[in-house]
Amino acid sequence: MFHTFTRIKVLFVIAFLVIGTGLWGYDALYVWPAKACEKMGHWWDPHDRVCATPVSITTFTHRPIKAGAAVH
């Protein structure tokens, strides 16, 4: 009976450590970089895990933005 409780206790400690390490790893690889990117004002792409800088369309078209222009 004592050995059964010892085994169960060890299994629960191992399960706790594995789950805790998994959660910490997920935060370190996915959550923290996304928050840091969005904090800088950039766009986070979760699929490629890339922090991208927003670029205005006028950078590519070289047309000025007209004030009061209607957008449809």
QUIGIBEL-V885892 format. One record per helix or strand of 3 or more residues. SS is the DSSP state (H for helix, E for strand). FROM is the first residue (numbers start at 1). LEN is the number of residues. If there is no record, write none. Layout:
BEGIN
ss->SS from->FROM len->LEN
ss->SS from->FROM len->LEN
END
This chain:
BEGIN
ss->H from->2 len->38
ss->E from->43 len->3
ss->E from->50 len->3
ss->H from->58 len->4
END
